[in-house]
Amino acid sequence: MREKPHVTLSVLERKQLTSIVENGSIFGMKNSTITPSLNRREALNVIGASVAFTAAISQGSTAFGEEKKALDCSSSDKIDKGSQQMRMALQYVEASKKKGQECDACMQWIAPEKDKNCGGCKLFTGPVNPKGYCLSFAAAKK
């Protein structure tokens, strides 16, 4: 059985939700000729599910509620001072914002060793994220 996601509501959201439930009014439609098809319990379930869904989407969760964890190759304990300076000069980042320009598509890329996710670079030492980017990107010949 899956665990229900925990949702924290602000004081304002709680007041609005309480008002909707107590008044039976959504968007001022209490005196409308439209007959509500949901009772209070069903309305709360729908609203709760909507809030939980919105919270899950905003946190970048997968369809099963499990958070995607980005590969982290930024361990500075494995990087000497000269390489740290080189990384800064080349503006190396863990996640490329340029489509098709990622470290694993660069001619400077060194593929990761067996059982490792982070690769390397011919220009500096230390772990390199395959989806990273730096100013020295040069597309590898295929």
SULSULJO-V334712 format. One record per backbone hydrogen bond with DSSP energy under -0.5 kcal/mol. CO is the residue of the C=O (numbers start at 1). NH is the residue of the N-H. E is the energy in kcal/mol with one decimal. If there is no record, write none. Layout:
co=CO nh=NH e=E
co=CO nh=NH e=E
//
This chain:
co=7 nh=9 e=-0.5
co=10 nh=14 e=-2.4
co=11 nh=15 e=-2.3
co=12 nh=16 e=-2.5
co=13 nh=17 e=-2.5
co=14 nh=18 e=-2.8
co=15 nh=19 e=-2.5
co=16 nh=20 e=-2.2
co=17 nh=21 e=-2.3
co=18 nh=22 e=-3.0
co=19 nh=23 e=-2.5
co=20 nh=24 e=-1.4
co=20 nh=25 e=-0.7
co=26 nh=29 e=-0.8
co=29 nh=32 e=-1.4
co=34 nh=36 e=-0.5
co=39 nh=43 e=-2.6
co=40 nh=44 e=-2.8
co=41 nh=45 e=-2.2
co=42 nh=46 e=-2.5
co=43 nh=47 e=-2.8
co=44 nh=48 e=-3.0
co=45 nh=49 e=-2.4
co=46 nh=50 e=-2.2
co=47 nh=51 e=-2.6
co=48 nh=52 e=-2.6
co=49 nh=53 e=-2.6
co=50 nh=54 e=-2.5
co=51 nh=55 e=-2.5
co=52 nh=56 e=-2.4
co=53 nh=57 e=-2.5
co=54 nh=58 e=-2.4
co=55 nh=59 e=-1.2
co=56 nh=61 e=-2.1
co=57 nh=60 e=-1.5
co=60 nh=68 e=-0.9
co=62 nh=65 e=-1.9
co=66 nh=62 e=-2.4
co=68 nh=70 e=-0.6
co=71 nh=73 e=-0.6
co=74 nh=76 e=-0.6
co=75 nh=78 e=-1.1
co=76 nh=79 e=-1.3
co=78 nh=80 e=-0.5
co=80 nh=84 e=-2.2
co=81 nh=85 e=-2.2
co=82 nh=86 e=-2.1
co=83 nh=87 e=-2.8
co=84 nh=88 e=-2.0
co=85 nh=89 e=-2.6
co=86 nh=90 e=-2.4
co=87 nh=92 e=-2.6
co=88 nh=91 e=-0.9
co=90 nh=135 e=-3.2
co=93 nh=133 e=-1.9
co=97 nh=99 e=-0.6
co=98 nh=101 e=-2.1
co=100 nh=102 e=-0.6
co=102 nh=105 e=-2.5
co=103 nh=106 e=-2.0
co=105 nh=140 e=-2.6
co=106 nh=109 e=-1.2
co=108 nh=122 e=-1.9
co=109 nh=111 e=-0.5
co=110 nh=120 e=-2.6
co=113 nh=116 e=-1.8
co=119 nh=128 e=-2.0
co=120 nh=110 e=-2.6
co=124 nh=121 e=-0.7
co=128 nh=119 e=-2.2
co=129 nh=132 e=-2.2
co=130 nh=104 e=-2.4
co=131 nh=96 e=-3.2
co=132 nh=103 e=-1.8
co=133 nh=93 e=-2.6
co=134 nh=137 e=-1.4
co=138 nh=107 e=-3.0
//
